[in-house]
Amino acid sequence: MPGTDLRLGLVGLGAMGMHMAHNMATALDVPVNVCDVSPAAVAAAAEWGGVACATPRDLAQASDIVITMVPQDHHVRAVFLGEDGLIAGAHKDLIAIDFSTIGPWTITEIAEAFAETDAVAFGGAATRGVPAAKAGDLTVFVDSDPPGFEIAKPVIQAFSGIIVPTGAVGSAKIMKLLNNLMAAVNVAATAEAVALAGKVGIPADVLIPLIQKGSGSSYAMDNHFAKNILSGNIGPGIFPTDYILKDVRLAAEMARRNRHTLHFGALAMAVYRGTGAMGYDQHYYPAALRWMEKGADMAALTPMPEDGS
């Protein structure tokens, strides 16, 4: 991919953002301005050429395209609208795109605030997790109606394999919440089936390969369960229970704001609350299997070395 004359920046050097920034730097062969609350993360980025900025304001002033990737809505508001936020450093060439998993109402609020300046802000969303972020092969949803999308597209391509244009401001966030709602329900249902199989004498390492050949197979079965549950790899360090619970809560709030009732989503929230209460809040969210086994008064039947089973 050719380089760019645009000045690039990224706020949020977490598990996803660090890889996204690194891929921007390497794919486009340009320095990337970086900002994070963790000095250790900023120091790690310096090893591949990340240029430290003290505040989002400083980063905005030094950048033309800014990507943000932080945990929750209040973090995004602070990064964009805070006293030292991006808006304080806004200029006519600035395009700021948030890829955090947040409510569509938050990015709409931010876009409206930026509309009062010469800069542009809109939203995106990334799927397929840390391995895809590391490989530069994320599938991303991006608000494609706002001015600036086409200019930013080559930069987004530096850390993604598939870009899905979604239209109006907020639409990418809606797609991400729907995606994660479905993933959460799917994993909870799969965990229930695996636990029931154990109860009737069919171990997971027998069940899962067989279901993968049938109509009950899914992305959750092929990836979360076949690759992680069977190997005992449920973290910490992979997408945790707390994160999926946060995402389902956001989906529930989106439903509430639109006078819609979630049924399976509500059940999934109960599953992940229980999983977290068992001490698996920072473990990979398919640890819901443990909650299912406990509810069925079972000894843990799927060995997971990290918890001594």
C-alpha positions as CSV (number, residue, x, y, z in Angstrom):
1,M,0.0,0.0,0.0
2,P,1.5,3.4,-0.9
3,G,2.3,6.0,1.7
4,T,0.3,9.1,2.5
5,D,1.0,12.8,3.0
6,L,-1.7,12.9,5.6
7,R,-0.6,13.2,9.3
8,L,-2.0,10.3,11.3
9,G,-2.9,9.9,14.9
10,L,-4.5,7.3,17.2
11,V,-5.8,7.6,20.8
12,G,-6.1,4.4,22.8
13,L,-3.2,2.0,22.7
14,G,-5.1,-1.0,24.2
15,A,-5.2,-4.6,22.9
16,M,-6.9,-3.4,19.7
17,G,-5.6,0.1,19.3
18,M,-1.9,-0.7,19.6
19,H,-2.1,-3.1,16.7
20,M,-4.2,-0.7,14.6
21,A,-1.7,2.1,15.1
22,H,1.2,-0.2,14.3
23,N,-0.5,-1.4,11.1
24,M,-1.1,2.2,10.1
25,A,2.5,3.0,10.5
26,T,3.9,0.0,8.7
27,A,1.4,-0.3,5.9
28,L,1.5,3.4,5.0
29,D,5.2,3.9,6.0
30,V,4.5,7.0,8.0
31,P,4.9,8.1,11.6
32,V,1.8,7.9,13.7
33,N,1.0,10.2,16.6
34,V,-0.2,8.3,19.6
35,C,-1.8,9.2,23.0
36,D,-2.8,6.9,25.9
37,V,-3.4,7.2,29.6
38,S,-0.7,4.5,30.1
39,P,2.9,5.7,29.8
40,A,3.9,2.0,29.3
41,A,1.7,1.8,26.2
42,V,3.1,5.0,24.8
43,A,6.6,3.7,25.4
44,A,5.8,0.4,23.7
45,A,4.5,2.3,20.7
46,A,7.7,4.3,20.5
47,E,9.6,1.1,19.8
48,W,8.0,1.0,16.3
49,G,8.0,4.7,15.8
50,G,4.9,6.0,17.5
51,V,5.2,9.7,18.3
52,A,4.0,10.5,21.8
53,C,1.4,13.3,22.3
54,A,0.6,14.4,25.8
55,T,-3.1,15.0,25.2
56,P,-5.8,14.4,22.6
57,R,-5.7,18.1,21.9
58,D,-2.0,18.0,21.1
59,L,-2.6,14.9,18.9
60,A,-5.4,16.6,17.0
61,Q,-3.2,19.7,16.3
62,A,-0.5,17.4,14.9
63,S,-2.8,15.1,12.8
64,D,-5.1,15.2,9.8
65,I,-6.8,11.8,10.5
66,V,-7.3,10.6,14.0
67,I,-8.6,7.1,15.0
68,T,-9.8,6.5,18.5
69,M,-10.2,3.2,20.3
70,V,-11.1,3.4,24.0
71,P,-13.3,1.4,26.4
72,Q,-16.6,3.1,27.1
73,D,-18.8,6.1,26.2
74,H,-17.5,8.4,28.9
75,H,-14.0,7.8,27.7
76,V,-14.9,8.7,24.2
77,R,-16.7,11.9,25.3
78,A,-13.6,12.9,27.3
79,V,-11.2,12.2,24.4
80,F,-13.4,14.1,21.9
81,L,-15.1,16.8,24.0
82,G,-13.0,17.2,27.1
83,E,-11.0,20.3,28.0
84,D,-7.9,18.8,26.4
85,G,-9.9,16.7,23.9
86,L,-9.7,16.5,20.2
87,I,-12.2,19.3,19.7
88,A,-9.9,21.7,21.5
89,G,-7.3,21.0,18.8
90,A,-9.7,20.9,15.8
91,H,-8.7,22.4,12.5
92,K,-10.2,22.4,9.0
93,D,-8.3,19.3,7.8
94,L,-9.1,17.2,10.9
95,I,-11.1,14.0,10.4
96,A,-11.7,12.0,13.6
97,I,-13.2,8.5,13.5
98,D,-14.1,6.6,16.7
99,F,-13.9,2.8,16.5
100,S,-14.8,2.2,20.2
101,T,-17.9,0.0,21.0
102,I,-20.3,2.7,22.3
103,G,-23.9,3.8,21.9
104,P,-24.8,5.4,18.6
105,W,-26.2,8.4,20.6
106,T,-22.7,9.2,21.8
107,I,-21.1,9.4,18.4
108,T,-24.1,11.4,17.1
109,E,-23.6,13.9,20.0
110,I,-19.9,14.2,19.1
111,A,-20.5,14.6,15.4
112,E,-23.0,17.4,16.1
113,A,-20.4,19.2,18.4
114,F,-17.7,18.9,15.7
115,A,-20.2,20.3,13.1
116,E,-19.8,23.6,15.0
117,T,-16.1,23.5,14.1
118,D,-14.2,23.1,10.8
119,A,-13.4,19.5,11.6
120,V,-15.4,16.3,11.0
121,A,-16.1,13.4,13.4
122,F,-18.0,10.2,12.8
123,G,-18.0,6.6,13.8
124,G,-16.7,3.1,12.9
125,A,-16.6,-0.3,14.6
126,A,-14.2,-3.2,14.4
127,T,-15.0,-6.9,14.6
128,R,-13.2,-10.2,14.7
129,G,-11.0,-9.3,17.7
130,V,-7.4,-9.0,18.7
131,P,-5.9,-11.7,16.3
132,A,-7.5,-9.8,13.3
133,A,-6.3,-6.5,14.7
134,K,-2.8,-7.9,14.9
135,A,-2.9,-9.2,11.4
136,G,-4.4,-6.0,10.0
137,D,-7.4,-8.0,8.9
138,L,-10.3,-6.5,10.9
139,T,-13.8,-6.3,9.4
140,V,-14.9,-2.8,10.1
141,F,-18.2,-0.9,9.8
142,V,-17.9,2.8,9.0
143,D,-20.3,5.7,8.8
144,S,-19.9,6.4,5.1
145,D,-22.2,9.4,4.5
146,P,-20.1,12.1,6.3
147,P,-17.6,14.1,4.4
148,G,-14.1,12.7,5.0
149,F,-15.0,9.0,4.6
150,E,-13.3,8.6,1.2
151,I,-10.3,10.6,2.4
152,A,-9.9,8.4,5.4
153,K,-10.6,5.1,3.6
154,P,-6.9,4.3,2.7
155,V,-5.9,4.8,6.3
156,I,-8.7,2.5,7.5
157,Q,-7.6,-0.1,5.0
158,A,-4.2,-0.2,6.7
159,F,-5.7,-2.1,9.6
160,S,-8.7,-3.8,8.0
161,G,-9.4,-6.6,5.5
162,I,-13.0,-5.7,4.8
163,I,-14.6,-2.2,5.1
164,V,-18.4,-2.1,5.2
165,P,-19.9,1.3,4.5
166,T,-23.0,1.8,6.7
167,G,-24.3,5.2,5.8
168,A,-25.4,7.9,8.3
169,V,-23.6,8.9,11.5
170,G,-24.2,6.3,14.2
171,S,-25.0,3.5,11.8
172,A,-21.7,1.7,12.3
173,K,-22.2,1.7,16.1
174,I,-25.7,0.2,15.6
175,M,-24.3,-2.6,13.4
176,K,-21.6,-3.4,16.0
177,L,-24.1,-3.6,18.9
178,L,-26.3,-5.9,16.8
179,N,-23.3,-8.0,15.9
180,N,-22.2,-8.3,19.5
181,L,-25.7,-9.0,20.8
182,M,-26.0,-11.9,18.4
183,A,-22.5,-13.2,19.3
184,A,-23.3,-12.9,23.0
185,V,-26.6,-14.9,22.7
186,N,-24.9,-17.5,20.4
187,V,-22.1,-18.1,22.9
188,A,-24.5,-18.4,25.8
189,A,-26.7,-20.9,23.9
190,T,-23.7,-22.9,22.8
191,A,-22.4,-23.0,26.4
192,E,-25.8,-24.3,27.5
193,A,-25.7,-27.1,24.9
194,V,-22.1,-28.1,25.8
195,A,-23.1,-28.2,29.5
196,L,-26.2,-30.3,28.8
197,A,-24.1,-32.6,26.7
198,G,-21.7,-33.1,29.6
199,K,-24.6,-33.8,31.9
200,V,-25.8,-36.6,29.7
201,G,-22.4,-38.1,29.3
202,I,-21.1,-36.6,26.0
203,P,-17.8,-34.7,26.6
204,A,-17.1,-31.5,24.9
205,D,-14.2,-32.9,22.8
206,V,-16.7,-35.4,21.3
207,L,-19.7,-33.0,21.0
208,I,-18.0,-30.0,19.4
209,P,-16.4,-31.7,16.3
210,L,-19.7,-33.4,15.6
211,I,-21.8,-30.3,15.9
212,Q,-19.4,-28.5,13.6
213,K,-20.6,-30.8,10.9
214,G,-24.3,-30.1,11.5
215,S,-26.8,-27.3,11.3
216,G,-26.0,-26.2,14.9
217,S,-22.5,-25.1,13.9
218,S,-21.7,-21.4,14.1
219,Y,-18.8,-18.9,14.3
220,A,-19.0,-19.3,18.1
221,M,-18.7,-23.0,17.9
222,D,-15.9,-23.0,15.3
223,N,-13.8,-20.3,17.0
224,H,-14.7,-19.7,20.7
225,F,-15.4,-23.3,21.5
226,A,-13.4,-25.5,19.1
227,K,-10.3,-23.3,19.4
228,N,-10.5,-22.0,23.0
229,I,-12.7,-24.1,25.2
230,L,-11.2,-27.4,24.1
231,S,-7.7,-26.1,24.6
232,G,-8.5,-24.6,28.0
233,N,-7.6,-21.1,26.8
234,I,-10.1,-18.7,28.3
235,G,-7.8,-16.0,29.4
236,P,-7.5,-13.6,31.0
237,G,-6.1,-11.6,28.0
238,I,-8.9,-12.4,25.5
239,F,-12.2,-10.5,25.0
240,P,-13.5,-10.8,28.6
241,T,-16.9,-11.3,30.1
242,D,-17.1,-7.8,31.4
243,Y,-16.7,-6.4,27.8
244,I,-19.5,-8.6,26.3
245,L,-21.7,-7.7,29.2
246,K,-21.1,-4.0,28.6
247,D,-21.9,-4.5,24.9
248,V,-25.2,-6.3,25.6
249,R,-26.1,-3.6,28.1
250,L,-25.6,-1.0,25.3
251,A,-27.8,-3.1,23.0
252,A,-30.4,-3.2,25.7
253,E,-30.2,0.6,26.1
254,M,-30.6,1.0,22.3
255,A,-33.7,-1.2,22.5
256,R,-35.1,0.9,25.4
257,R,-34.6,4.1,23.6
258,N,-36.5,2.7,20.7
259,R,-39.3,1.1,22.8
260,H,-38.2,-2.4,21.9
261,T,-37.9,-5.4,24.2
262,L,-34.9,-7.8,24.3
263,H,-35.8,-11.3,25.3
264,F,-32.7,-13.5,24.5
265,G,-30.5,-10.4,25.1
266,A,-31.9,-10.2,28.7
267,L,-31.2,-13.9,29.2
268,A,-27.6,-13.4,27.9
269,M,-27.1,-10.5,30.4
270,A,-28.1,-12.8,33.2
271,V,-25.6,-15.5,32.0
272,Y,-22.7,-13.1,31.8
273,R,-23.6,-11.4,35.1
274,G,-23.5,-14.9,36.7
275,T,-20.2,-15.7,34.9
276,G,-18.6,-12.6,36.2
277,A,-19.9,-13.1,39.7
278,M,-18.1,-16.5,39.7
279,G,-14.8,-14.7,39.2
280,Y,-14.6,-15.0,35.4
281,D,-15.3,-11.3,34.8
282,Q,-11.8,-10.8,33.2
283,H,-11.8,-14.2,31.4
284,Y,-12.8,-14.9,27.9
285,Y,-16.6,-14.7,27.8
286,P,-17.2,-18.4,26.7
287,A,-16.3,-19.0,30.3
288,A,-20.1,-18.8,30.5
289,L,-19.8,-22.6,30.3
290,R,-18.6,-22.6,33.9
291,W,-21.7,-20.8,35.0
292,M,-23.9,-23.3,33.1
293,E,-22.1,-26.2,34.7
294,K,-22.5,-24.7,38.2
295,G,-26.2,-24.1,37.6
296,A,-26.5,-27.7,36.7
297,D,-24.7,-28.8,39.8
298,M,-21.9,-30.3,37.8
299,A,-18.2,-30.7,38.4
300,A,-16.3,-28.8,35.6
301,L,-16.2,-31.3,32.7
302,T,-14.2,-29.3,30.3
303,P,-10.6,-29.1,31.5
304,M,-9.3,-25.5,31.6
305,P,-5.7,-25.4,33.0
306,E,-5.9,-21.8,34.1
307,D,-8.5,-22.5,36.8
308,G,-7.2,-25.8,38.0
309,S,-10.1,-27.9,36.6
